[in-house]
Amino acid sequence: MTLASRIRARLRRHVPERWRRLVAQTRRRASEARSSVKFEFSTECIERRDFTDFVCAVDISQPIRQTAHFEGKLHNINLAVGRLNHLCLRSNQAVSFWQCVGVPTALNGFQLGRGIVSNRLSSDIGGGLCQIASLLYELGLRSGINVLERHPHSRDIYTDANRFTPLGLDATVVWGFKDVRLANICAHRVVFDFSVDGSVLRGRLFSEMPLQALDLEMSRRDEGQMRIAEVRSLSLDGETHLVSRDSYVIDPS
């Protein structure tokens, strides 16, 4: 852990959560105010018949792995699917994962699921939502939609045998602190389509006009107790461009 990370961890133990959340939200609003491009955030979901002529640009399926609190995780993912399915973004509109899904509380319908809490593998109400947040991020990334906000996990808790999201394409979400936000910079509408079939989560992005999906290359290397994951996109001219470089603590288990 870096010196800056240790300082932030120490501050988190002494500063009340409501104040830390207020700081995070203030920083987000300040960043939006400084941006030269403004987006309207939308939660509009349309009927399937309204995009039957759209083209499927990206199609991704993932297993929902059996873990501790699996039933709660599956319930939470299904709940989020119902709130994100057929989300439509018009040109210059954006999506916030939390604005669509809502506060992860029992009163809002969520159950206990596995997650990383305070940098440790634990359980929490709404646990498991990171899988569909990661899928939302990957759909946006592969379709060339502008990524406004995404945060990697702090730890790599998976092996190649049980990993469901490629390392570097994951996205952690924490209510009030960390979000996944995407903006449609295309001149036409796009629609996100999600479904759960048994223990398989599927996400598709439909586009009103043909859309060239991006090819992504993932690589990783270990440096001591840290795992470095890099994601690059391959352009039509054959050049590669760095998308992200993330560092994860290697989970000893």
TORKOL-4160 file (C-alpha; in steps of 0.2 Angstrom, whole numbers, padded with zeros to 4 digits, m for minus):
253
<pt num="1" X="0000" Y="0000" Z="0000"/>
<pt num="2" X="0007" Y="0017" Z="m0005"/>
<pt num="3" X="0009" Y="0031" Z="0008"/>
<pt num="4" X="m0006" Y="0041" Z="0000"/>
<pt num="5" X="m0016" Y="0025" Z="0002"/>
<pt num="6" X="m0011" Y="0023" Z="0020"/>
<pt num="7" X="m0015" Y="0041" Z="0024"/>
<pt num="8" X="m0033" Y="0039" Z="0016"/>
<pt num="9" X="m0036" Y="0023" Z="0025"/>
<pt num="10" X="m0032" Y="0032" Z="0042"/>
<pt num="11" X="m0043" Y="0047" Z="0038"/>
<pt num="12" X="m0057" Y="0035" Z="0034"/>
<pt num="13" X="m0056" Y="0028" Z="0051"/>
<pt num="14" X="m0058" Y="0045" Z="0060"/>
<pt num="15" X="m0070" Y="0055" Z="0048"/>
<pt num="16" X="m0088" Y="0051" Z="0049"/>
<pt num="17" X="m0095" Y="0042" Z="0033"/>
<pt num="18" X="m0108" Y="0056" Z="0030"/>
<pt num="19" X="m0094" Y="0069" Z="0029"/>
<pt num="20" X="m0083" Y="0058" Z="0018"/>
<pt num="21" X="m0099" Y="0055" Z="0006"/>
<pt num="22" X="m0102" Y="0074" Z="0006"/>
<pt num="23" X="m0084" Y="0077" Z="0001"/>
<pt num="24" X="m0085" Y="0064" Z="m0013"/>
<pt num="25" X="m0101" Y="0071" Z="m0020"/>
<pt num="26" X="m0094" Y="0089" Z="m0019"/>
<pt num="27" X="m0078" Y="0084" Z="m0029"/>
<pt num="28" X="m0089" Y="0075" Z="m0042"/>
<pt num="29" X="m0100" Y="0091" Z="m0044"/>
<pt num="30" X="m0085" Y="0102" Z="m0045"/>
<pt num="31" X="m0077" Y="0091" Z="m0059"/>
<pt num="32" X="m0094" Y="0092" Z="m0068"/>
<pt num="33" X="m0094" Y="0111" Z="m0067"/>
<pt num="34" X="m0076" Y="0112" Z="m0074"/>
<pt num="35" X="m0080" Y="0101" Z="m0089"/>
<pt num="36" X="m0083" Y="0110" Z="m0105"/>
<pt num="37" X="m0096" Y="0097" Z="m0111"/>
<pt num="38" X="m0112" Y="0095" Z="m0101"/>
<pt num="39" X="m0123" Y="0079" Z="m0101"/>
<pt num="40" X="m0141" Y="0076" Z="m0096"/>
<pt num="41" X="m0142" Y="0061" Z="m0085"/>
<pt num="42" X="m0157" Y="0049" Z="m0090"/>
<pt num="43" X="m0166" Y="0035" Z="m0082"/>
<pt num="44" X="m0178" Y="0032" Z="m0097"/>
<pt num="45" X="m0181" Y="0014" Z="m0101"/>
<pt num="46" X="m0191" Y="0010" Z="m0117"/>
<pt num="47" X="m0201" Y="m0005" Z="m0123"/>
<pt num="48" X="m0192" Y="m0018" Z="m0133"/>
<pt num="49" X="m0204" Y="m0014" Z="m0148"/>
<pt num="50" X="m0196" Y="0003" Z="m0149"/>
<pt num="51" X="m0179" Y="m0003" Z="m0154"/>
<pt num="52" X="m0182" Y="m0019" Z="m0164"/>
<pt num="53" X="m0174" Y="m0011" Z="m0179"/>
<pt num="54" X="m0158" Y="m0006" Z="m0169"/>
<pt num="55" X="m0141" Y="m0015" Z="m0172"/>
<pt num="56" X="m0133" Y="m0026" Z="m0158"/>
<pt num="57" X="m0116" Y="m0018" Z="m0157"/>
<pt num="58" X="m0109" Y="m0028" Z="m0141"/>
<pt num="59" X="m0115" Y="m0044" Z="m0133"/>
<pt num="60" X="m0107" Y="m0051" Z="m0117"/>
<pt num="61" X="m0112" Y="m0065" Z="m0106"/>
<pt num="62" X="m0104" Y="m0069" Z="m0089"/>
<pt num="63" X="m0107" Y="m0083" Z="m0077"/>
<pt num="64" X="m0114" Y="m0078" Z="m0060"/>
<pt num="65" X="m0102" Y="m0088" Z="m0049"/>
<pt num="66" X="m0107" Y="m0098" Z="m0033"/>
<pt num="67" X="m0100" Y="m0089" Z="m0019"/>
<pt num="68" X="m0105" Y="m0085" Z="m0001"/>
<pt num="69" X="m0122" Y="m0076" Z="0000"/>
<pt num="70" X="m0125" Y="m0082" Z="m0018"/>
<pt num="71" X="m0144" Y="m0081" Z="m0016"/>
<pt num="72" X="m0143" Y="m0063" Z="m0010"/>
<pt num="73" X="m0130" Y="m0059" Z="m0024"/>
<pt num="74" X="m0142" Y="m0066" Z="m0038"/>
<pt num="75" X="m0157" Y="m0057" Z="m0030"/>
<pt num="76" X="m0147" Y="m0040" Z="m0031"/>
<pt num="77" X="m0142" Y="m0043" Z="m0049"/>
<pt num="78" X="m0159" Y="m0047" Z="m0054"/>
<pt num="79" X="m0166" Y="m0031" Z="m0045"/>
<pt num="80" X="m0153" Y="m0021" Z="m0054"/>
<pt num="81" X="m0157" Y="m0029" Z="m0071"/>
<pt num="82" X="m0175" Y="m0024" Z="m0069"/>
<pt num="83" X="m0170" Y="m0006" Z="m0066"/>
<pt num="84" X="m0157" Y="m0005" Z="m0080"/>
<pt num="85" X="m0165" Y="m0015" Z="m0093"/>
<pt num="86" X="m0169" Y="m0006" Z="m0109"/>
<pt num="87" X="m0161" Y="0010" Z="m0103"/>
<pt num="88" X="m0161" Y="0022" Z="m0118"/>
<pt num="89" X="m0148" Y="0036" Z="m0120"/>
<pt num="90" X="m0151" Y="0049" Z="m0133"/>
<pt num="91" X="m0136" Y="0059" Z="m0140"/>
<pt num="92" X="m0127" Y="0069" Z="m0126"/>
<pt num="93" X="m0137" Y="0060" Z="m0112"/>
<pt num="94" X="m0128" Y="0050" Z="m0099"/>
<pt num="95" X="m0131" Y="0036" Z="m0086"/>
<pt num="96" X="m0127" Y="0035" Z="m0068"/>
<pt num="97" X="m0127" Y="0017" Z="m0061"/>
<pt num="98" X="m0133" Y="0023" Z="m0044"/>
<pt num="99" X="m0146" Y="0035" Z="m0051"/>
<pt num="100" X="m0154" Y="0020" Z="m0060"/>
<pt num="101" X="m0152" Y="0007" Z="m0047"/>
<pt num="102" X="m0156" Y="0017" Z="m0031"/>
<pt num="103" X="m0149" Y="0016" Z="m0014"/>
<pt num="104" X="m0143" Y="m0002" Z="m0009"/>
<pt num="105" X="m0153" Y="m0004" Z="0007"/>
<pt num="106" X="m0165" Y="m0017" Z="0013"/>
<pt num="107" X="m0179" Y="m0005" Z="0011"/>
<pt num="108" X="m0175" Y="m0003" Z="m0007"/>
<pt num="109" X="m0177" Y="m0022" Z="m0009"/>
<pt num="110" X="m0158" Y="m0027" Z="m0008"/>
<pt num="111" X="m0151" Y="m0042" Z="0001"/>
<pt num="112" X="m0135" Y="m0047" Z="0009"/>
<pt num="113" X="m0122" Y="m0052" Z="m0003"/>
<pt num="114" X="m0103" Y="m0054" Z="m0004"/>
<pt num="115" X="m0092" Y="m0039" Z="m0007"/>
<pt num="116" X="m0076" Y="m0030" Z="m0003"/>
<pt num="117" X="m0079" Y="m0019" Z="0013"/>
<pt num="118" X="m0065" Y="m0008" Z="0020"/>
<pt num="119" X="m0053" Y="m0016" Z="0008"/>
<pt num="120" X="m0057" Y="m0034" Z="0015"/>
<pt num="121" X="m0068" Y="m0047" Z="0008"/>
<pt num="122" X="m0084" Y="m0047" Z="0018"/>
<pt num="123" X="m0103" Y="m0045" Z="0015"/>
<pt num="124" X="m0115" Y="m0031" Z="0014"/>
<pt num="125" X="m0132" Y="m0026" Z="0009"/>
<pt num="126" X="m0132" Y="m0025" Z="m0010"/>
<pt num="127" X="m0117" Y="m0036" Z="m0012"/>
<pt num="128" X="m0114" Y="m0043" Z="m0029"/>
<pt num="129" X="m0119" Y="m0027" Z="m0038"/>
<pt num="130" X="m0102" Y="m0024" Z="m0044"/>
<pt num="131" X="m0104" Y="m0038" Z="m0057"/>
<pt num="132" X="m0118" Y="m0029" Z="m0067"/>
<pt num="133" X="m0109" Y="m0012" Z="m0064"/>
<pt num="134" X="m0093" Y="m0020" Z="m0072"/>
<pt num="135" X="m0104" Y="m0026" Z="m0086"/>
<pt num="136" X="m0112" Y="m0009" Z="m0089"/>
<pt num="137" X="m0094" Y="m0002" Z="m0090"/>
<pt num="138" X="m0087" Y="m0015" Z="m0102"/>
<pt num="139" X="m0102" Y="m0012" Z="m0113"/>
<pt num="140" X="m0099" Y="0006" Z="m0114"/>
<pt num="141" X="m0081" Y="0004" Z="m0116"/>
<pt num="142" X="m0082" Y="m0008" Z="m0130"/>
<pt num="143" X="m0095" Y="0002" Z="m0139"/>
<pt num="144" X="m0084" Y="0018" Z="m0138"/>
<pt num="145" X="m0096" Y="0027" Z="m0127"/>
<pt num="146" X="m0088" Y="0040" Z="m0116"/>
<pt num="147" X="m0083" Y="0034" Z="m0099"/>
<pt num="148" X="m0086" Y="0048" Z="m0086"/>
<pt num="149" X="m0083" Y="0038" Z="m0070"/>
<pt num="150" X="m0076" Y="0021" Z="m0066"/>
<pt num="151" X="m0066" Y="0014" Z="m0051"/>
<pt num="152" X="m0057" Y="m0003" Z="m0051"/>
<pt num="153" X="m0058" Y="m0014" Z="m0036"/>
<pt num="154" X="m0044" Y="m0012" Z="m0023"/>
<pt num="155" X="m0040" Y="m0031" Z="m0022"/>
<pt num="156" X="m0040" Y="m0045" Z="m0034"/>
<pt num="157" X="m0049" Y="m0059" Z="m0025"/>
<pt num="158" X="m0052" Y="m0071" Z="m0040"/>
<pt num="159" X="m0042" Y="m0084" Z="m0049"/>
<pt num="160" X="m0042" Y="m0088" Z="m0067"/>
<pt num="161" X="m0054" Y="m0102" Z="m0063"/>
<pt num="162" X="m0067" Y="m0092" Z="m0055"/>
<pt num="163" X="m0065" Y="m0075" Z="m0063"/>
<pt num="164" X="m0081" Y="m0068" Z="m0072"/>
<pt num="165" X="m0075" Y="m0051" Z="m0077"/>
<pt num="166" X="m0057" Y="m0049" Z="m0085"/>
<pt num="167" X="m0046" Y="m0040" Z="m0073"/>
<pt num="168" X="m0045" Y="m0022" Z="m0079"/>
<pt num="169" X="m0063" Y="m0022" Z="m0085"/>
<pt num="170" X="m0070" Y="m0023" Z="m0067"/>
<pt num="171" X="m0079" Y="m0008" Z="m0059"/>
<pt num="172" X="m0083" Y="m0006" Z="m0041"/>
<pt num="173" X="m0098" Y="0004" Z="m0035"/>
<pt num="174" X="m0100" Y="0012" Z="m0017"/>
<pt num="175" X="m0116" Y="0022" Z="m0014"/>
<pt num="176" X="m0111" Y="0040" Z="m0013"/>
<pt num="177" X="m0093" Y="0037" Z="m0016"/>
<pt num="178" X="m0090" Y="0027" Z="m0032"/>
<pt num="179" X="m0101" Y="0026" Z="m0047"/>
<pt num="180" X="m0101" Y="0020" Z="m0065"/>
<pt num="181" X="m0106" Y="0034" Z="m0077"/>
<pt num="182" X="m0106" Y="0034" Z="m0096"/>
<pt num="183" X="m0111" Y="0047" Z="m0109"/>
<pt num="184" X="m0118" Y="0044" Z="m0126"/>
<pt num="185" X="m0107" Y="0055" Z="m0138"/>
<pt num="186" X="m0115" Y="0047" Z="m0153"/>
<pt num="187" X="m0127" Y="0057" Z="m0164"/>
<pt num="188" X="m0140" Y="0043" Z="m0162"/>
<pt num="189" X="m0149" Y="0033" Z="m0148"/>
<pt num="190" X="m0141" Y="0018" Z="m0139"/>
<pt num="191" X="m0150" Y="0005" Z="m0128"/>
<pt num="192" X="m0143" Y="m0006" Z="m0114"/>
<pt num="193" X="m0152" Y="m0023" Z="m0113"/>
<pt num="194" X="m0149" Y="m0035" Z="m0098"/>
<pt num="195" X="m0155" Y="m0052" Z="m0093"/>
<pt num="196" X="m0152" Y="m0066" Z="m0081"/>
<pt num="197" X="m0155" Y="m0084" Z="m0087"/>
<pt num="198" X="m0152" Y="m0096" Z="m0073"/>
<pt num="199" X="m0134" Y="m0091" Z="m0067"/>
<pt num="200" X="m0129" Y="m0082" Z="m0083"/>
<pt num="201" X="m0129" Y="m0063" Z="m0084"/>
<pt num="202" X="m0130" Y="m0056" Z="m0102"/>
<pt num="203" X="m0128" Y="m0038" Z="m0107"/>
<pt num="204" X="m0130" Y="m0031" Z="m0124"/>
<pt num="205" X="m0129" Y="m0013" Z="m0132"/>
<pt num="206" X="m0141" Y="m0009" Z="m0146"/>
<pt num="207" X="m0137" Y="0006" Z="m0158"/>
<pt num="208" X="m0149" Y="0015" Z="m0169"/>
<pt num="209" X="m0136" Y="0016" Z="m0182"/>
<pt num="210" X="m0122" Y="0004" Z="m0185"/>
<pt num="211" X="m0108" Y="0005" Z="m0172"/>
<pt num="212" X="m0090" Y="m0001" Z="m0173"/>
<pt num="213" X="m0086" Y="m0010" Z="m0157"/>
<pt num="214" X="m0069" Y="m0008" Z="m0150"/>
<pt num="215" X="m0056" Y="m0023" Z="m0149"/>
<pt num="216" X="m0048" Y="m0023" Z="m0132"/>
<pt num="217" X="m0032" Y="m0031" Z="m0126"/>
<pt num="218" X="m0029" Y="m0035" Z="m0108"/>
<pt num="219" X="m0012" Y="m0039" Z="m0100"/>
<pt num="220" X="m0006" Y="m0040" Z="m0082"/>
<pt num="221" X="0009" Y="m0042" Z="m0072"/>
<pt num="222" X="0014" Y="m0045" Z="m0053"/>
<pt num="223" X="0025" Y="m0033" Z="m0044"/>
<pt num="224" X="0027" Y="m0039" Z="m0026"/>
<pt num="225" X="0010" Y="m0039" Z="m0018"/>
<pt num="226" X="0002" Y="m0029" Z="m0032"/>
<pt num="227" X="m0005" Y="m0035" Z="m0048"/>
<pt num="228" X="m0005" Y="m0022" Z="m0062"/>
<pt num="229" X="m0018" Y="m0024" Z="m0076"/>
<pt num="230" X="m0018" Y="m0014" Z="m0092"/>
<pt num="231" X="m0032" Y="m0012" Z="m0105"/>
<pt num="232" X="m0028" Y="m0006" Z="m0123"/>
<pt num="233" X="m0040" Y="m0002" Z="m0137"/>
<pt num="234" X="m0035" Y="m0007" Z="m0155"/>
<pt num="235" X="m0040" Y="0007" Z="m0167"/>
<pt num="236" X="m0045" Y="0004" Z="m0185"/>
<pt num="237" X="m0027" Y="0009" Z="m0191"/>
<pt num="238" X="m0019" Y="m0004" Z="m0181"/>
<pt num="239" X="m0013" Y="0007" Z="m0167"/>
<pt num="240" X="m0015" Y="0003" Z="m0149"/>
<pt num="241" X="m0020" Y="0016" Z="m0136"/>
<pt num="242" X="m0019" Y="0014" Z="m0117"/>
<pt num="243" X="m0037" Y="0014" Z="m0109"/>
<pt num="244" X="m0033" Y="0010" Z="m0091"/>
<pt num="245" X="m0019" Y="0005" Z="m0079"/>
<pt num="246" X="m0025" Y="m0002" Z="m0063"/>
<pt num="247" X="m0016" Y="m0008" Z="m0047"/>
<pt num="248" X="m0024" Y="m0022" Z="m0036"/>
<pt num="249" X="m0018" Y="m0030" Z="m0020"/>
<pt num="250" X="m0016" Y="m0048" Z="m0023"/>
<pt num="251" X="m0027" Y="m0058" Z="m0011"/>
<pt num="252" X="m0017" Y="m0071" Z="m0002"/>
<pt num="253" X="m0032" Y="m0083" Z="m0001"/>
